[in-house]
Amino acid sequence: MQTALHRATASFPGGVTPSDCRTQRLSHVCCLPRPHASGAGACPAVSPSSGSSSTTTRGGCYRHGACTGAQRARYGTSSSSRRTAVRVQANWGAQVEFKAGRVVSNSPVAAGPLHRVLLDVGPLAGGYSVPGQFVQVKVGDSKPGFFAIASAPGAHPGGLLELLVKGVPGSTAELLCSCPPDSEVAVSPVMGRGFPLDRLPASSTPSVLLFATGSGISPIRAVLDSGALAGREVTLYYGTRNEESTPYRELLPEWRSRGVQVVQVFSEGDRGYVHDVFEREGLAALPGEAPGRVGALLCGHKAMCQAVTSLLTNKGVPPEKILLNF
C-alpha cells in the first residue's frame, strides 16, 4: 500500500498535486505556477521563494541528522546496497526508480547555508543532456528533494553531478547538506526537459537575458558553463541577500571574461530586487524595434519570475522566448 512517504512527488514538472503543493516547497525547478497534470488550475501554494526544497510531510518533518555510517544502518542502507534500485509510486501513477548514489564532496559555498554537493550517480549521469534538468535525492527515508543540476552536461567525468543545495531546516536539503563524503543517498534518473534552448537559435536571438535569485543560479550556471550562449550578447541579473550569501561569486570574474555582463543585486542594499533593477536600468536598453531578437532564461523566486516575465512580454518579447527550466 502506498504510504504518505511514497506519495511524495516523484517527478515535479506537471505532476504536483494540490496536497503535495501544500506540504512541499520544491527546489530550483519552479518559478511560475503551472497547471496540474489532472487539469486543475495552477497551484498557488508552490512558492520556492526560499530557493530551496522543504520536504515536510503531513505528519511532520523527517529529520535524521547527518547520514553517518551508523545512521545509514538505521535507515536500512549500507555500502552493499550501492546502485540498488528502489521504486517509488508517484501520486499520478508514474514509477520513479531511485538508485544508490554517493556523496563525493560537500562544502559550503555561501551563507544560507548553501552547499556545493558533488554526487557520484554512476550511469544515471548519462541522462543529463540539457542544462536545467534536475534529479530527486532522498537521504535515508526522507521524502525526495528536487535539485537542479548545477554543472554543465559532461562537465564532470565518471558519473558525477554537482548540485547547489540550500539547507532549509527540516528538509531533505538540510539532510543532504549535512552528509559527509562517502555517505550514501538515493538518486532518481535525471528528469525534466531543462531549458528549451532550441527556441533561442543564435541566428535570430543574438541577445539573451539571464535572471536568477539565490540558489536559482544553479541551472543558470549550467547554461553559462555549457557554452550554449557563446558568441551572443548575454546579461545576467543575479540577486542575493548580500555578497556573503552569493553562491559561485568566485566564478563571476570568469563569466565576465567571456563577455557576460553581470549585474549583481543585493536585497540588503537600496537598489531593490532583480525585477526592480531590470525595470529601472535594463528594460530601456532592449531593442524596441526588434524585441523578438531577445530571449530570456529565468530561475528563482516566483515573484521575480512573474514580474520579469510581465516586463518582457509588455515590451514585446515573445512568450515562447522566455524560458523556465521545467
N, C-alpha and C positions, 0 to 999 in steps of 0.2 A: 504494500500500500504506500502511496505517496505520502511522505512526511512533510511537515512545514519546511524543514531544511531543504528537501528535494524540490519544493515548489519555488525555490529561488529561481529567478530568471536565468535562463541558460543561453540566451542569445538576445542581447538588448535591442538592436535595431528592429523596430516593428513588432517586438514581442513582449513588451512590458504590459502587464495587466494593471488595472486601477489599484488593486490591493497591493501589488508589488511596488507601484509608484509611491504609495503612502508609506511604505516601510523601508525604502532604499533611496539613497542619493547616489546615482551612478557616476562613475569617474571618467572624465576625459572624452566621453563619446556622445554627450548630449549637450546641445546648445539651445535648440529651439524645440517647442512642443511638436510632436508628430502624432498622427492618428494611431490608435492601437490596431493590432492585427485583426481584432474582431470587428472593426468598423466603427467602434465608438469614437467619440471626439478625442482631441489631444488631451493628454493628462496634465492638469495644471500643477500636479504635485511634484513632477520631476524638476528638481531645482538644483543643478550642480554648482551653485554659486560658490561652494567651498572649494571647487576644483578637485574634488576627491570623492571616494565612494564610502558610503556608510552602509553597513550590512546588518543593521538592527532588525531582528525578527519580531514577529508579533508577540512572542513570549519573552522578549528581552534580547540582549546582545550576547554574542559569542565572544568572550574574551579569555584567552588561554595563555597569554603572555608569549614570550619568545619560543620558537619551535626548536627547543633543545632536543638532544637525543632522548632524554627521559620522557619529555612531553610527546615526542613522536611515538614512543611506545604506548603512551596513554591514548594517543589518537588512533592507534592501530596501524601506523606506518613505520617502516624501517628501511634500511638500505636494500634489503632483499626484495622490496616491493617496487623498486625503481622501474619506470616505464610500464607499470601495471595500469591497465585501463579501468576506470570507474565510470559507469554510466549514470547520468542524472536526467530525470524527466523534467522537461520544461512545462510550464503551465499550458501551453497550446499544443503539446504532444510531441515536440521535437526532442530528439535524443542528443545530448551533448556528452561526448566521451572524454573524460579527464584522464590524463596520463601523468605519471610522476615526473617532476622536474626538480632541478637542484639549484639552490642559490649559490652562484659563483662568487659574487661580491655584493656588498651592501654598505653604502657610505652616504652620510648626509651631504647634501649639495646646497641647501638653503634653509633659512629659518622657516618653520611651518608646523611640524618638521617636514621637510621634503628630502626624500632619499633617492639615490640612483641605485637601482637593483638590477644586477645582471643575472639572468637566468639561463641555465642550460636546459633547453627543452627538446634536445635531440632532433629527430626527424620532423617534429612539428614546425620547426623554423622554416622548413621548405615551403610552407603555405603562405609565408609573408612575401607579398609581391607589390603591394600598393601602400604608400605612406598614408597613415590614418586608420589602418586596420588595428584590431585590438585582440587581446586574449582575456579569458577569465582565469582567475587564480583563486585557489582555496588553500587555506592554511589549517591543517587538521580537519575538523568537522565544521569549519566556518562556512557561511554562505559564500557564494562566489563574489569576488570583487572584479570589476571591469576596468581594464587598464589599456589605454592606447600605447602602442609601441613607440618608444622614443628614438630608437636607432633607425637609420635608413635601411631599406631592404638590402641584404647582403653586406651590411657594414661589419658584422662580426662573423667570423668563420666558425665552423664546428658546432652549429646548432644553438648559438647564443642569441638572446634577445634582451634589449635594455628597456627597462621601464622607469618612469619617473612617478614616484609614489608619495602622496601626501598622507601622513599618518593621523587621520581623523580619529579621535578617541572612540573606542568601542567598535571599530570597523575592521574588516579584513585587511584594509590598507595598513592599519596600525599594527596588526599582527605581522604582516609582511615586512614592515619597516624594522621590526624587532628580531627578524630571523637572521642569525649569524651565517657566515659562509658554510657551505656544505649541508645546510638544512634542506629537507625535502618539502616540496609543495606539490599540489595538484594543478595541472595546467590544461586548459582546453585547446583545441585547434585554433589557429589564427582565424578570426572572424571579421565580418563586416566587409563592405565594399571599399572602405577607405575614401580618400578624396578622389572624386571622378575627374582626374586631371585631363582626360581626353576632351572635356568640354572647353578647355582653355588652350587650344593649339597656338603655338608660338607665332604662327603666321598672322593670326587675327587677334591675338591677345598679347601685345607686347608689354603691357603694364599689369602687374599683379600686386594686389594689396593683401597683406597678411595681418590678421588680428588675433591676439592671444592674451589671455589673462591667467595669471598663476600657473598651475600645472597644466593648463591648456596649451602651454608651449610645447608639450611633448610631441604631438603629431606634426606640429609646425616645424619643429627641429628636424623631424624625419624628412619632411619635404625639402627643406633647405639643404640638408646633407646628402640628399639623393641626387642632386644636380638637375632635377626635373625643370627648374626655372632658370637654368644657366642662360645667359645672354639676354635676359629681359630686365626691364626696369622694375625692381622689387623694393617695396617699402614694408617694413614690419612695425606695427604698433603693438607694443609689448607692455602690458600693465601688471604691476605687482604692488605690494604694500610699500616696500622700500628696497634699497639696494641689497640689504642682508637677506631679504626674502625672495630674491630673484634667482631662480634656477638657471643654470647654464650661462651665468653672466660672464664666465671666462671665455665663452665662445663668441661673444658679441664682437670683439675686435676681428676675429677670423671672418665672420659673416660680413662685416663692413669691408674687409679687404677684398671680398668677392663682389663688391658693388651693391650690397644690400644696404639700403638706408634704414637704420634702426632708430625708432622713436620710442624712448623709454618714458613710461608714465607711472609715477608713484602716487598712489591714492592718499598717502600721508602728506603730500605736498599740496600746493594751491592750484595745480593745473586741472584738477578734476579727474575724471575717469577716461578710459581709452576712447569711448564714443564722443566724449566732450572735446577732447583734443583733436580728434579727427574732424569733427564738425567745424571746429574753430580754425584749424590750421591746415587740414588736408583736403577737405571737400572742394574748396575753390580751385585747387590745383588739378582736379580731374579734367580731362579734355571734354569740354562741353559739347563740341561738335561731333565727337565720336565716342560716347560712353560705352558703346558695345565693344570697344577695344580694351576695356578694363575688366579684369577678373579679380575675385577675392576669395580667400580661404579664412574661415573663422573657427575658433575653438576656445571655449572659456565660459565665463558667466553668461547665463541666459539673457539677462538684461542687456549686456553688451552686445551679444549677437543679434538680438531683436532690434536694438537701436541702430547698429551699424547697417543691418540689412535694410531697414527703413530709409536711412540716409542714402544708401547706394541706389536703391530702386527709384526713389524720388528724383535722383539725379539722372536716371535713365539707364543705369547698368542693368542688363538683362538678368532676371532672377536665376536663370539657368547657369549663369556665370558666377554666382555666389555659392560657394561650396562649403558643405559641412562634411565631417568625416563619418557619417552614418546614413 
